[in-house]
């Protein structure tokens, strides 16, 4: 595999580490700025909002420019966003830095995967693209836990320093190692936008929005739950995030395998498994040993749902799979934003943080019910091979 692909993967690693490392540092941020944990949790919402805004805003504008230069430019913006976080004098500035940094997320992943496929022969294109996304997986296994460890030891600002350095190194690596690649002229964006307004596409995007909301309702506040309810020490959070990341690495291929077998099976099995895991966490969150296992299973359930939900949207869009995939990523992040806000509401209410997993499970159950109702209208499982070829 060319070194240029690994440079792109490093950029993905930096971006995903920045996205998820805040989860283990919410208590520290809340204490530093004198705000509630639920207010600190809005930093997760802010990032998701930035991704949702950045996908339709930046991608059409930047599509006309050379891809290599665009990716370097995006990482420059990402680095600047982290530098702003380092010197943030107040919560509002940190909030702005999260939105600013997140604007590059969707465009970077979309363009980097395309560039990676252009750097290898046709028989290795899928592996090259998966290598870029492997950067995100490694970020969850190692980047976020290590960043949390650094933040707990040297202060949460130190993690932004580390992410800024990673972004700068990736930017330089891409500038040096990635050759000029062909950039096609933008397609008819207007026609593809019209495709997204079809009822079956809207249903697919809504399924992603509802089904995936359960994950971040809990994940945003996983550190406070493990500390305040389960009884883990703050120093154990990095290890628990590592266990969660391992689960994600296992769940991702399982979700893909199920979807290859049958899309309906993939949707129903993963959403059903997510519901069961979240319900179990609600029942057993006070016990340490079960929470080791359930944290791993939660990571597996979260990542297992992504592939079937993404393929479902691509199939529904027919002739506009790329645009559907982009907007489905936005739907994932909109789900993250709404779920983080909903989780904060539960924490601040009389229900408290112990009810959080049950609230998350309710979203997964609604997603499962919605999936069944959608499948009654159409049979996407029979078209799963079409999604792969698209």
C-alpha positions in Angstrom: 0.0 0.0 0.0 1.5 3.4 -0.9 2.7 5.7 1.9 0.4 8.3 0.6 -2.6 6.2 1.7 -1.2 6.0 5.3 -0.8 9.8 5.3 -4.5 10.1 4.5 -5.3 7.5 7.2 -3.3 9.7 9.7 -5.5 12.6 8.8 -8.6 10.5 9.5 -7.0 9.3 12.8 -6.5 12.9 13.9 -10.0 14.0 13.0 -11.7 11.1 14.7 -9.5 11.4 17.8 -10.6 15.0 18.1 -14.3 14.0 17.7 -14.3 11.3 20.4 -11.6 12.2 22.9 -13.9 14.8 24.5 -16.1 12.0 25.8 -13.6 11.1 28.5 -12.9 14.7 29.5 -16.4 16.2 30.0 -15.9 16.2 33.8 -12.6 18.1 33.5 -14.0 20.6 31.1 -17.1 21.2 33.3 -14.9 21.7 36.4 -12.5 24.0 34.5 -15.2 26.3 33.2 -17.6 25.9 36.2 -20.5 24.5 34.1 -22.7 21.4 34.5 -21.8 18.1 32.9 -24.8 18.4 30.6 -23.6 21.8 29.4 -20.2 20.3 28.7 -21.9 17.5 26.8 -23.1 20.1 24.3 -19.5 20.1 23.0 -20.4 16.7 21.5 -23.5 18.2 20.0 -21.6 21.1 18.6 -19.2 18.8 16.8 -22.0 16.9 15.3 -23.8 20.1 14.2 -20.5 21.2 12.5 -20.4 18.0 10.5 -24.0 18.4 9.4 -23.4 22.0 8.3 -20.0 21.2 6.6 -21.2 18.3 4.5 -23.6 20.3 2.2 -21.7 23.6 2.6 -18.1 22.7 1.8 -18.4 19.7 -0.5 -20.1 21.4 -3.4 -17.9 24.5 -3.1 -14.6 22.5 -3.0 -15.5 19.9 -5.6 -14.2 22.2 -8.4 -10.7 22.4 -7.0 -7.8 19.8 -7.2 -8.4 17.1 -4.6 -5.0 17.0 -3.1 -5.0 20.8 -2.4 -8.5 20.6 -1.0 -7.5 17.8 1.5 -4.4 19.8 2.6 -6.6 22.9 3.0 -9.2 21.0 5.1 -6.4 19.7 7.5 -5.1 23.2 7.8 -8.6 24.3 9.0 -8.7 21.3 11.3 -5.4 22.3 12.8 -6.5 25.9 13.3 -9.6 24.7 15.1 -7.6 22.7 17.6 -5.3 25.6 18.2 -8.3 27.8 19.0 -9.4 25.1 21.5 -6.0 25.2 23.2 -6.3 28.9 24.0 -10.0 29.0 24.5 -10.6 31.5 27.4 -14.2 30.4 28.0 -16.7 27.7 27.2 -18.2 29.7 24.3 -14.9 29.8 22.5 -14.3 26.1 23.0 -17.8 25.5 21.6 -17.0 27.5 18.5 -13.7 25.6 18.0 -15.6 22.3 18.1 -18.0 23.5 15.4 -15.2 25.0 13.3 -13.1 21.9 13.5 -16.0 19.6 12.6 -16.8 21.5 9.3 -14.0 19.6 7.6 -15.1 16.1 8.8 -17.4 14.9 6.0 -15.5 16.5 3.1 -12.2 15.1 4.3 -13.5 11.5 4.6 -15.3 11.7 1.3 -12.4 13.1 -0.7 -9.7 11.1 1.1 -11.4 7.8 0.3 -11.6 8.8 -3.4 -8.0 9.9 -3.5 -6.9 6.6 -1.9 -8.7 4.6 -4.5 -7.0 6.6 -7.2 -3.5 5.8 -5.9 -3.8 2.0 -6.4 -4.8 -0.5 -9.0 -8.5 -1.4 -9.4 -8.1 -4.7 -7.6 -6.9 -2.8 -4.4 -9.2 0.2 -4.4 -11.5 -1.1 -1.8 -8.6 -2.0 0.5 -7.1 1.5 0.0 -10.4 3.1 0.9 -10.9 0.9 4.0 -7.4 1.9 5.1 -8.4 5.5 5.3 -11.4 4.6 7.5 -9.1 2.3 9.5 -7.7 5.6 10.8 -11.1 6.3 12.4 -11.2 2.8 13.9 -7.7 3.1 15.4 -8.7 6.5 16.8 -11.4 4.8 18.8 -9.2 2.0 19.9 -6.0 4.0 20.8 -6.4 7.7 19.9 -9.3 8.6 22.2 -8.2 6.5 25.2 -4.6 7.8 24.9 -5.9 11.4 24.5 -8.1 11.0 27.5 -5.0 9.7 29.5 -3.0 12.8 28.4 -5.9 15.1 29.2 -6.4 13.7 32.7 -2.6 13.9 33.4 -1.8 17.3 31.9 -5.2 19.0 31.5 -7.8 18.8 28.7 -6.1 21.5 26.6 -3.1 19.2 26.1 -5.3 16.8 24.1 -6.0 19.7 21.7 -2.3 20.4 21.4 -1.7 16.7 20.5 -4.6 16.7 17.9 -3.3 19.9 16.4 0.2 18.4 16.0 -1.4 15.2 14.4 -3.3 17.4 12.0 -0.2 19.4 11.0 1.9 16.2 10.5 -0.8 14.6 8.4 -1.2 17.8 6.3 2.6 17.9 5.6 2.6 14.2 4.9 -0.2 14.5 2.4 1.4 17.5 0.8 4.7 15.6 0.3 3.5 12.0 -0.4 0.3 12.3 -2.2 0.7 12.9 -6.0 -1.6 15.0 -8.1 -4.7 13.0 -8.9 -7.5 13.4 -11.5 -10.4 15.6 -10.4 -13.6 15.1 -12.3 -15.9 18.1 -12.9 -18.9 18.3 -10.5 -21.9 16.3 -11.5 -25.5 17.7 -11.7 -25.9 18.4 -8.0 -29.5 19.7 -8.5 -30.7 16.4 -10.0 -29.2 14.4 -7.1 -30.8 16.7 -4.5 -34.2 16.0 -6.1 -33.6 12.3 -5.7 -33.1 12.9 -2.0 -36.7 14.2 -1.7 -38.2 10.8 -2.7 -40.2 9.3 0.1 -38.1 6.1 0.2 -34.9 8.1 0.6 -36.5 10.3 3.3 -37.6 7.1 5.2 -34.0 5.7 5.0 -32.5 8.9 6.3 -35.1 9.0 9.1 -34.3 5.4 10.0 -30.7 6.4 10.5 -31.7 9.5 12.5 -33.9 7.5 14.9 -32.1 4.2 15.1 -28.6 5.8 15.7 -29.8 8.3 18.2 -29.7 5.7 21.0 -25.9 5.4 20.7 -24.9 8.9 21.5 -27.7 9.4 24.1 -25.5 7.1 26.2 -22.0 7.5 24.7 -21.9 11.3 25.2 -22.1 10.7 29.0 -20.4 7.3 29.3 -17.6 8.7 31.5 -19.9 10.3 34.1 -22.1 7.1 34.1 -19.1 4.8 34.7 -17.7 7.1 37.4 -20.9 8.2 39.2 -23.1 5.1 38.8 -20.7 2.1 38.3 -18.1 3.4 40.6 -15.0 3.4 38.4 -12.1 5.8 39.2 -11.5 8.6 36.8 -8.1 7.0 35.9 -10.0 3.9 34.6 -11.9 5.8 31.9 -9.1 5.5 29.4 -9.1 1.7 29.8 -12.9 1.6 29.4 -12.7 3.7 26.2 -10.1 1.3 24.9 -12.4 -1.6 25.6 -15.2 0.3 23.9 -12.9 0.9 20.9 -12.1 -2.9 20.6 -15.8 -3.5 20.5 -16.2 -1.1 17.6 -13.4 -2.8 15.7 -15.2 -6.2 16.1 -18.7 -4.8 15.4 -17.8 -3.1 12.1 -17.0 -6.2 10.1 -19.9 -8.1 11.6 -22.3 -5.4 10.5 -20.8 -5.5 7.0 -21.0 -9.3 6.9 -24.6 -9.3 7.9 -25.5 -6.7 5.3 -23.7 -8.6 2.6 -25.8 -11.6 3.5 -29.1 -9.7 3.6 -29.8 -6.0 4.2 -33.0 -6.7 6.1 -31.2 -9.1 8.3 -28.4 -6.5 8.9 -30.8 -3.8 9.9 -33.0 -5.9 12.1 -30.2 -7.8 13.8 -27.9 -4.8 14.5 -30.7 -2.5 15.8 -32.1 -5.3 17.9 -28.7 -6.1 19.3 -28.2 -2.4 20.1 -31.5 -2.3 22.0 -30.7 -5.4 24.1 -27.2 -4.1 25.0 -28.5 -0.6 26.0 -31.3 -2.2 28.1 -28.7 -4.5 29.8 -26.6 -1.5 30.6 -29.6 0.2 32.2 -30.2 -2.9 34.4 -26.6 -3.6 35.3 -24.8 -0.2 35.3 -24.2 -0.4 39.0 -22.0 -3.5 38.7 -18.4 -3.2 37.5 -17.8 -6.7 36.1 -20.8 -6.7 33.8 -20.0 -3.2 32.7 -16.6 -4.3 31.4 -18.4 -6.8 29.1 -21.3 -4.4 28.2 -19.0 -1.6 27.3 -17.3 -3.8 24.8 -20.7 -5.0 23.5 -21.9 -1.4 23.3 -19.0 -0.5 21.0 -19.7 -3.5 18.9 -23.4 -2.7 18.6 -22.7 0.9 17.7 -20.4 0.2 14.8 -22.4 -2.8 13.6 -25.4 -0.6 12.9 -23.5 1.9 10.6 -23.0 -0.3 7.5 -26.6 -1.5 7.1 -27.9 2.0 7.7 -25.5 3.4 5.1 -26.3 0.8 2.5 -30.0 1.2 3.1 -29.7 4.9 2.2 -27.6 4.2 -0.9 -30.1 1.6 -2.2 -33.1 3.9 -1.6 -31.4 6.7 -3.6 -30.9 4.5 -6.7 -29.0 6.7 -9.2 -27.6 9.1 -6.5 -25.8 6.8 -4.1 -22.9 9.2 -3.4 -25.2 12.1 -2.5 -27.3 9.7 -0.3 -24.2 8.4 1.4 -23.0 12.0 2.2 -26.4 13.0 3.6 -26.6 9.8 5.6 -23.4 10.7 7.2 -25.0 14.0 8.1 -28.0 12.1 9.5 -25.7 10.1 11.7 -24.2 13.3 13.1 -27.6 15.0 13.4 -28.6 11.9 15.5 -25.5 12.5 17.6 -26.4 16.1 18.2 -30.0 15.4 19.1 -29.1 12.5 21.3 -26.4 14.4 23.2 -29.0 17.1 24.0 -31.6 14.5 24.9 -29.1 12.8 27.2 -28.3 16.1 28.9 -32.1 16.7 29.4 -32.4 13.3 31.1 -29.5 14.0 33.4 -30.8 17.4 34.5 -34.4 16.0 35.0 -35.6 14.1 38.1 -34.9 10.8 36.3 -31.1 11.4 36.5 -28.2 9.7 34.9 -29.2 6.2 36.0 -32.1 6.4 33.6 -29.9 7.4 30.7 -29.4 3.9 29.2 -33.1 3.3 29.2 -33.7 6.5 27.3 -31.0 5.4 24.8 -32.7 2.0 24.5 -36.0 3.6 23.6 -34.4 5.2 20.5 -33.0 1.8 19.4 -36.4 0.2 19.9 -38.1 3.0 17.9 -35.6 2.5 15.1 -36.3 -1.3 15.1 -40.0 -0.6 14.9 -39.5 1.9 12.1 -37.3 -0.5 10.2 -40.1 -3.2 10.3 -42.7 -0.7 9.1 -40.4 0.4 6.3 -39.7 -3.1 5.2 -43.4 -3.7 5.0 -43.5 -1.1 2.2 -40.4 -2.2 0.3 -37.9 -5.1 0.1 -34.4 -3.6 0.1 -32.9 -6.9 1.0 -33.3 -8.1 -2.6 -31.3 -5.2 -3.8 -28.2 -5.6 -1.5 -26.0 -6.6 -4.4 -27.0 -3.4 -6.2 -25.6 -1.3 -3.3 -22.2 -3.0 -3.4 -21.9 -2.4 -7.1 -22.9 1.2 -6.6 
